Amino acid sequence: MSFQTDKEIQQKFFSYTLFVLVVLLICRLIANYFFPLFDTTESRYAEIARKMLETGNWVTLQQDYGVPFWAKPPLSIWLSAFFMQLLGVNEFAVRLPGLLLSVGVLWLVWGVAKKQSGSMAALFSLLTLAGSLYFFLDAGTVMTDPALLFCITLASVSFWHAMVYENKIWSYAFFAGLGLGLLAKGPIAVVLVGMVVFFWVLLRNEWLNLWKRLPWFKGTFLLLLIAMPWYVLAELRTPGFLNYFILGEHFHRFLTPGWSGDKYGIVHHVPKGTIWLYAIAGIFPWNIIAGGWLVKHGKMLPSLCQSEDGWLIYLTLWMITPLLFFTFASNIIYPYVFPSLPAFALLFAEILNRLNLELKHLKWVLISSLLCGVLFLAVVFVLGVKPDVVPNTHKPIITAWLNQNPTAGSHLVYWGYKTDFSAEFYSGGQVKSVKNPSELCKLFSNHLENYLVINSKEIQQIPGELLAKLTPINKFRVHRDTLILFYSPVLSC
C-alpha cells in the first residue's frame, strides 16, 4: 500500500513523526543536562559567556580577564550569556541556545519543504535532519556552529521564498540572515550563501529576477544595521581585531598549512578533501540507507531528479558548496559540514517523497531517525555508571572541591598546569595556577585552608616539607593525565 494514495497512512505517519521528534528532543535534553562541558571547545565558549555575564562587557569577548578573544563574533556568546542570566550558570543554560537554534532550523526546513513539495516531503525532511548524527550533535553543543547553521538556513530558505514565491517578508529575511551570519561566524556566512545564489542564478539565468525580487538597497542597509555596530565597537575597544579576524581567521586558517598565527587553538592539519569524509560520517544513518539504495536502484535516480523550477539544483548547490569550498583547505574540523545538512535533508526527503514508498519502508525511516538519539542515551547511561570515562573535563575535580565546602577566600590552585576552561567555568573563575613553590606559598599564606591540584607525574616538584602537610582527597583522569586533589591545612611558609 502506498502512502501517496492513503490519507489514513499519511495521518498515522504524521503522528509517528511527531512522536519520533519528541523522543529525539527528550534525548537531546537529557544529554544536554547530564553531559559535562568538554575541553576545549565547549568549555571555552561557555567560560567566555560566563565572563561576559560576570564583567558586564557585552562587546569584547574575553578569553581571560582583560584578554580579548578575537577568533569569533559574539552572537552565540550573547545567547549563552543571556540564558545563563535567566537560568543560572550551568551546562543546561549555556547549551540551550544551540538547541533552540536547531529547532529553528527544523522549522525553516519544514516550512520550505511543505510549501515546495507538500506535507509528506516536509515530514521526511524533519526526520532526516533531526536524525542525522551531526545535526543531533550540533543541537546541544556550546559552539558558534548552531548559530551559523541557523543563519545560513534562514538566508537560504528566505532566498527561495523570495525568488520563487515573490514573498516580500522573506526577501528581507534573506538579508537579515546574512547580517546575523556576520555576527554568528563572520564573512564565511555571506560567502557560502552568496556562492550558492550566484551559481544557481547563473545556471538558471535568473539575473533579472534576482534584481527585481530582492530589495538590494534596503536589504543591504538592514544587513549593515544588524552587523556593523558590533564590528565597529569591537575594533574601537581592541584595535587589531579586524586584521586578525578577517585575514587570520578567514584566509590563513584555511589557506596556510600549519598556520602558526592562531592565537587561541590548535591548528588542524588534515589531508585536503577530508571534508568529504566528515560529510559522509555526519549524515549517519542515512549514509548507509542511501548507499544501499544506490547500489540496488541507482538507475532510477535520474528520473527522480527532474525539477523544472530549479529546486533540486538549488538544494544540490547548497549541499555541495560548503564541501567544495573546504575541499582544498588543510585546516578544517568536522563542524564545517554543518551548513550542508539542511540541504541534504531536503534533497533526501524530496527523493523519498518521489519514491512512492510502501508502509514497511516508512517504518524503517522512522526507526532510522531514532538511532542517534538512542545512541546518545546509551552514552549518557554509561556516563552515569562510570563518569570517569570522560577524560576531557575538570568537572569531577571542581565538584569534589566544592563538596569540601571550602571557606570563602580560600584558593583552589593548579600546579604547573594550564588551567582548562572547564575548571574555570565550574569554579566560577576561582581557580588559579602556579609554576613554582614560592608562588604556591604566597597563595597559601592566607591563613585559610586551601586546595591543590597536581599532576601525579609532577609531585616530586613540591618541596617535601610542604607535601607532607597535604592530604590527598581523590585522583582524577583528565587529558590522559592523572590529577590529584589535595587538601592543605592553614600553612605558614
Sequence and secondary structure as in RCSB ss.txt:
>XXXX:A:sequence
MSFQTDKEIQQKFFSYTLFVLVVLLICRLIANYFFPLFDTTESRYAEIARKMLETGNWVTLQQDYGVPFWAKPPL
SIWLSAFFMQLLGVNEFAVRLPGLLLSVGVLWLVWGVAKKQSGSMAALFSLLTLAGSLYFFLDAGTVMTDPALLF
CITLASVSFWHAMVYENKIWSYAFFAGLGLGLLAKGPIAVVLVGMVVFFWVLLRNEWLNLWKRLPWFKGTFLLLL
IAMPWYVLAELRTPGFLNYFILGEHFHRFLTPGWSGDKYGIVHHVPKGTIWLYAIAGIFPWNIIAGGWLVKHGKM
LPSLCQSEDGWLIYLTLWMITPLLFFTFASNIIYPYVFPSLPAFALLFAEILNRLNLELKHLKWVLISSLLCGVL
FLAVVFVLGVKPDVVPNTHKPIITAWLNQNPTAGSHLVYWGYKTDFSAEFYSGGQVKSVKNPSELCKLFSNHLEN
YLVINSKEIQQIPGELLAKLTPINKFRVHRDTLILFYSPVLSC
>XXXX:A:secstr
 BGGG HHHHHHHHHHHHHHHHHHHHHHHHHHHHS   TTHHHHHHHHHHHHHHH   SS EEETTEE  SS SH
HHHHHHHHHHHH SSHHHHHHHHHHHHHHHHHHHHHHHHHHH HHHHHHHHHHHHTSHHHHHHTT  SSHHHHHH
HHHHHHHHHHHHHHS  HHHHHHHHHHHHHHHHHT THHHHHHHHHHHHHHHHHT HHHHHHHS HHHHHHHHHH
HHHHHHHHHHHHSTTHHIIIIIIIIIIHHHSTT S  SSS      TTHHHHHHHHHTTTHHHHHHHHHHHHGGG
HHHHT  TTSHHHHHHHHHHHHHHHHHT SS  GGGGGGGHHHHHHHHHHHHHHTT BHHHHHHHHHHHHHHHHH
HHHHHHHHHH GGG  S  HHHHHHHHHT   TT  EEEES    HHHHHHHTS EEEESSHHHHHHHH SSS E
EEEEEGGGGGGS HHHHTT EEEEEEEETTEEEEEEEE S   
